[in-house]
Amino acid sequence: MSLMMALEGNDMIARKSAYASRVKDDLVLFDEKAGKYFATGTVGADIWELIETPRSMDDICSALMARYDVDADTCRAETHRFVDELLEAGLVERA
């Protein structure tokens, strides 16, 4: 269980230093410091591109809802889950 504070809609998320490469529609990230790989699908790759510059969770969800047929509650829940994974992996940070 994570001891991190829950993400809020106005929390800004920023990328940390990691190598990223698209493989078809997916994305593979490599954290050189930790020596770990992280793979994600199309939506995760879209989130990674969206946070090239710091973005709020609300902005990320708005952009995803414009691209995909998803309701706001589902988008928020899934986006928060994914960003939590990135935070725990050390690939992003609260800005």
N, C-alpha and C positions, 0 to 999 in steps of 0.2 A: 504494500500500500504506500502511496506517495504521501509525503508530508508537505508537499507544495500547496500553496494557496490556490483555490479554484480560480480558473480564468474567468474574467468578466468581459463583457462585450467591448468595453473601451480599453482593455489591455492592449498595448502595442507589442507586436511580435516582430523580432528581427532575426535574420540569419546570422549564424556564427560561421567561422571559417570551416569549410568542408568542400571536398571535391565532389562535383555532381556531374552525372552523365545520363543523357536520355538513351534508353534502349527501347526502340519502337515507341510505344506510348508510356512506358514506365520510366521510373527514375531510380538510379542507384547513387547513393551518397556514401562517401568515405570520409571518416573522421580520422585524420592522420595521427593526432595526439592519442586517441584512444585505441587506434588500430582496429576499428570496427566498421563494418559495412551496414548500410540500412537501405532496404529496397521498398519501393512503394509503387502503387499503380497510377493511373491517369489522374485521378483527382488529387492525390498526394503530390504529384508532379506539378499540377496547376497551383496548389497552395504554395509550393516551394518557389515557383515563379512569381506569385503574387507578393511574397515577402522579400523580394529582392531589395526593396526599401521597406523600412518599418511600416507595418499596417496594423490597424486595430482588428480585433476579432470580428467586430461588426462589419467592417469593410471587406474582410476576407469572405464572410458568409454572403454578403450582398453580391460580390463578384461571382461566387459559385452558383448562387440561385439564378443569376442572369444566364449562366452557361448551361446549367443542368435543370432537369425537371425534378425539383426537390422542394419540399415545404420547409418553412423557416425553422421549425422545431427540430426536424431531422437534421437539417444542415448544421445548425448550431451544435447539436449533440455530437455528430460525427466529426465536425471540424475541431471541437474542443478535445475529443478523444485523441485525434491524430496529433494535434499540436502538443497535447500533454506527453505523448510518446516522444515527439521531437525534443521537448524540454528535458525529459528524463534521459534521453540519449545524449544530451549536450549539444544538439545541432542548432537549436534556436535559443533565444533568451527574451525575457521581457525587456523592452526598450524604455 
